[in-house]
Amino acid sequence: MRTSISTLRLADMHVYKSMMEYSYWSDRAVVTGALEDMARAERAARFIPGEAILKYHEVRQRNHMINAKAVELAKKGVFSSLLILVEDSEEYGFHRTEQRILQEQIGDDPRIMIKNGTDEGPMLVMKCLMDRPLPVRVEWIGRKDGQFIARYEDRPFAENLNGIFKYIGIYEAQDAPVTLAIAANAIGAQIDMNMTSTMPSYPQDEAQAAARVNELLAEGRTVYLLDLFCCNGGWPDFIKQIRHPEQLAGYSAWNTASNALGTLVAQICSDSIAERCNVPFRNERYLDDLLYESCIRSQLMHTLKAEGEDPYRLADPAAADRLLQEFFRELFARQGGWTHRFARVLDILQGRYQVSLPWERVFEVEAHYTP
């Protein structure tokens, strides 16, 4: 249940952005009744081809009917539980109207949930594997209450956290052996690392956040770090101040806040079942979420654009992959910097981890561990 269309080529970006605005202001106009909101929706629609709007509403209606049928089957007991996932959204949008209708149908049924995050959804099969409730200590760092709406999401982050805990079977306990550390700036705002890598205009307070993570590690806690300073990548100015990244049990910062959360929660559950930390998976997250998405991706995109390539639909994926490898080698060749510390953590120079472009686009890399 997302707001806009998919971007399959660079030329789609203007329609994607206009569709987001059209959806946002249309729904807001329904809620507020404000003529200015409706006027903004109409202005946004003028930048969208008519056939694109028609197809958009047809697909929305089809998907809504499928979701409604799934709720009906869950209410009948055909499904033991149902998770309706919301992606690439905002506080207002056509998806909110659909949710209001579905929520009336759901009522107070605890087995059915609507939450932000989608890509990490398959990992939540951990619900089926957990044989007992799992205690987790939650440590809020920066924004203490989780009452912020993360970028591309439509509800307070704390609501998504509580929802995923309830769905899988996790409960908060201060004396739990596992700590989920959630780091965000004080106002909860996020920049998109896929769009920019520049310093945001609002205060980040990353030094204080890193100091708290260092304290938790010094206390000997098993810490899984959720880095929400940005979306679509980790925040280097925060991570470079963590003295011993090799001591973290897990790390996640990719894509939206709830996608990153769901991935980390799935690892916590998996590690609990295995009774050990999945270090290779953590390292793969360092390579993808932090080093690629925050340090290399924008450089790769700009270079490919300058060469006439479309980073959303690569004509020559092999050439882009060779450029990716070159940028990673340059990153780890820098002596003395924080990325050199990660080179030692990852043992990248011995070739145990490989990175490659899995799709004909540069939005993400596949990071893979070879024993």
N, C-alpha and C positions, 0 to 999 in steps of 0.2 A: 504494500500500500504506500506508494510514493507519490510525490507531488508533481514532478515534471517528467519529461521524456528522457530517454537514454541519449548520450552523446556518442555517436558511432564515428564521427569525423569532426574535424575542427570547425567546419562550416555549420555544424549543429548548435554551436555554443550560443549564438544570438537567439535562436528559437528556444533553447533550453532556458535561458535567463528570462525571456519574455513570458514563457509559459509559467514559470515560477511566480512572476509578478501577477499574471492574469489569474492564477489560482488563488494566490494570497489575498488580493484585493477583492475578488469576487466573494470569497467566503467571509471576509471581514465586513463587507457591505451587508451581507445577510445578518451578521451578528449585531452590527452597530446601527444599521439603517441609514448610514451617512451617505449623502449623494456624492461627496468628494471621493469616498472609497470606490463607489461604482464607476465614477469617471476615470479613476486610475486603472481599474480593471479594463475598461473599454479602450483606454489608450494603449495598454499593454497588448491587447488583442489585435490592434492594428498592425503590429509588427510580426504577427504569426500568420502564415498562409492558411486560407480558409479550410483547405483539405486536411491540414495538420490538426486544427481545432476539432474538426468533425471526427477524425480518427481517434484523437485523444479522448473525447467524451464516449465514443463507442467502446474503447478499451476499458475505460474507467467503469462503465456500466456493466460490462462483462465480468470484470474482476470483482465488482461489488456483489454481483449475483452469486459468484462462486464463494465468496466469503460468507454471505448470508446462508447459503446451503451448508457450508461447513459448520456454522454455528448450529443450524437445525440438527445436523447429524450428531454433533457433540451433545446437544440437549437430550437427544434420544438415547445416548449412551453408546452410539457406534464408535465414537472416539472417547478414549479415557481422559484425554485433555486436548486442548486446542490453543495454539499460540498464533495470533494474527500479528504479523510483523510490519512495522512502519519504517520506511527508509526515505532518505533524501527529502525531508519534509520541513515545515515551518509551523509556527504557532497557529496560523490560519491557512486554509486551503480547502480544496474540494474534498480531500481525505478526511477533514474534520467533520464535514456534513455526513459522510459515509460512516464515520465512527459513531456519531450520535445515533444514527439509525441502528447500527449493529449493537450498541450498548443497551438500547431499549430491548432488543431481542435477547441479549445475554442476561440482563438483569443482574442478580447478585451471585450468579453461578461461579464458584471459586475455581472451577476447572478450566475456565475459558479466560484468556488474557489478551489484551492489546498492548503492545509495547514497542518502543523504538529499538532499532537494530534489526538487520536482516541477514547480512552476509555471514554472521557468526551463528545464525539460527541452527544449521545442522549440527554444530558442536554441542548444542543443548540436549542431544540424546544422552548426555551424562545423567539426565534425570532418570533414565531407564536403568542406569548402571549403579546408581547410588543405593546401597542397601540400608542406610541409616542417615538421619539428619547430620549435617556437617557444621560444626561451630567455626566461625570466622570472626576475627577482630577487625573492625573497620576503623581506619585512621584517616580522618579528613585532614588534608594539608592545604592551606591556602584558603579555599572557600569551605568553611566549617560545616555548613548545613546541607550542601548539595542542592540548594534551592536556586538553581540557575537552569535556563534552557540552553543546552549546548547547540552548536551550529548544526543545521540540517536536522534538527529534532523539534518535537512539538509539545513537549511536556517537561516539567522539572526533572533534572537528572536523578534526584533522590527517588522519584517515583519509579524510574526504570530500574534502579538498583534494588529497591524493595521488591519490585515485581519479579525480577530474575531470581532473587534469593528464595522467594516464596515458591516460584515455579519449580526450581530444582530441588529444594529442600535444604537450604542453608539458613542458619540463624546466627544473629550477632551475639558474641560473647567476649567480654573484655579479657578473659583469661585463656582464650583460644590459642593454640600453638601457631596458628597461621594468621598473618596480618595482611589485609588488603589495604594498601596505602593509596589513597586517591588524591593526586596532586593537581590543583587547578589554581588560577590566579584568584584574587580576592573577589572580583566581580563576576567571575565565571565566563568572561568573554573569550572567544577563540578566533584566531586567524586561521585561514585555510592554507596549509603548507603546500598544497597543490597549485595555489594561485600566486603565492608570494613567500619569500623566506626572510623578509625584512622585519625589523623590530616593530612590534605594535605600539600604538600611541598610548595605550593604557598601561598602568604598572603591572609587572609580572610577579615581583617578589620571589623570583626563582632561587635567590640565595638562601632565604629563610626556609623555603620548601626543601632544598637540598640538604640543609643543615639538619632538618628533622629526619629525613631519610637516613642520613649518616648516623644519627643518634639511634634509630631503630636497629640498624645493622650492628652498631657497636654493642647494643644490648643483647645481641645474639638471636634476634627474632628472625623467623622465616618470613621474608617480606616479598610480596608480589606487588609490583609498582604499576599503577595505572596513571599514565602521563596524559592529562587532559588540558595542558596549557594551550595546545593547538588541536585542530582536527587535521586528518590526513597526514599525520606524521608527528614525531616527538619534537620537543623543544631543546635544541642543543645547549643553549645557555643554562638550562636547568640540569641536564644530564652530565655535562662536563664537570659540574661541581660535586657529583657523587663520587666519593673517593675510591670505593671498591665495587664497581658494577658487577664484578664476578661473584659477589656475595648475594646479589638479588636472586630469589628463587624464580621469579618470572617478571616479564615486562611486556607492556602492550601500549601502543599509541597510534595504531593505524586507523584510517577511515574515520567514521563518526565515533562519538563518545561511547555509545551503546554497543557498537560493533567491537570496539576495543575492550569494553567491559566484559561482554559475553565471551570473547576469546580468552581473557584472563581467568574468568570464573570457570570456564571449561578446563583450563589447565590446572587450576586449584583442585577441582574434583578428580581429574585424571591422576594428578600427583598423589592425592589422598588414597586412591584405590591402589596405586602402584607402591605407595609408601616410600617414594623418593622423588626428588625434583627432576623434571625433564630439562636438563641443562641444554642439550642441543636445540630444543624448541625455543627456549629463552634466547639463545644466541641467534637463531633464525629471525626472531623478532627484532633483535638489535640490528641485524643486517637490513631487514626490510623496513620496519616501522621507523627506525631512527636514522640509520646511515644512508639508506637509499632515499626514502621519502623526504627527508629533511635536508640532506646534504648534497645529493647527486641529481635527483629527479629534475629540479628546475634547470640545472645546468644542461642535462641531457635534452630536455625539451627545447631550450633556446638554441642549442647547437643544431638539432635536427630541423627546427623551423628555418634556421639560416641556410641550411642545405636544401631547402625546398621540400622537406618531408612533412607529413601530417602525423603528429605524435599520437593522435587518437585512432589512426588507421594507417599503420606503417606499410609502405610499398616495399621496403627492403628490411624485413625484421632482422636478418642475419647481420647486416651492416650496423643496425642500431644496437644489436647485442654486443658486437665487437667494441663499439664506442662505450657501452656500459662497462665492459671489463676494463677498459683503459682508465675510465674515471675511478673505478674502485681501486685499481693499482695505485693511481696517483694519491687517492685519499689515504691509503694505508702506508704510503711511502713517506709521509710527512713525519719527521722525527720530533719527538718531544711534546707534541700536542695531545689533546684528549683523544683524538681518533687513533693515535698510536697506542694508547692504553687499551683501546678496544681491539686493536690488532693482536695484542698479546692475549686478551681474554678469548678471542675467537679462534686463535691459532690459525688465522687466515693464511699466513705465509706458508704454512705446511700443506695448504690445499685441502683441508678437511671440510671446508664449506664452499659451495659454489653458488653463484647468483646468475640468473638468466631472466630474460623477458618471456613469460609464459604465453602472452597473447600478442596480437599485432597492435599493441599500444604500450605506452610507457607509464600508465597509471600505477602499476605495481610490479615488483619482481618476485620471482620464486627463489627463495633461499633454501638450500638443501644441504643437509649434513651427511657426509659419507664416513662411516666408522673406519 
